[in-house]
């Protein structure tokens, strides 16, 4: 006894595709099925569109937050070369300043030392100007003690030191910055 052919099924289950169904039914019925599917499809899409949009937005939210955080990190990383250059300059200035301060620290240790030339450390990679306010910068501790307040203020400004206090306080601040103590 001959057996009827087994119904075809999709790989994922037993449901038949629209094309498989239309192949097995008379052409008039197939045409009606296709028309019904075409009429229902926009309604299904219209119903599913807000649901899918909300699901996609919810799924993308953590990714959006992660991308925003990554962007902020990249912007911070762009500052690193500039910060490294500033750090190099600072270390270089501090090293040069330390050498000058060590050398200057012996200037007031004995008689006649106040006439030994000061060593002027660079600041931000620049040497102290030779002329400040139209006057020469002092070259010794004695010169610092005798020079005008405008020259002292010009040097303090150059070294980014405060200009507060009396003339005597500002002179002492400058000498201490240079490494000269207890003169």
Secondary structure, DSSP 8 states (H G I E B T S, - for coil): ----------TTSS---HHHHHHHS-HHHHHHHHHHHHHHHHHHHHHHHHHHHHHHHHHHHHHHHHHHHHHHHHHHHHTHHHHHHHHHHHHHHHHHHHHHHHHHTTTTSSTTGGGSB-----BTTB---SEETTEE---BHHHHHHS-HHHHHHHHHHTT----S-HHHHHHHHHHHHT----
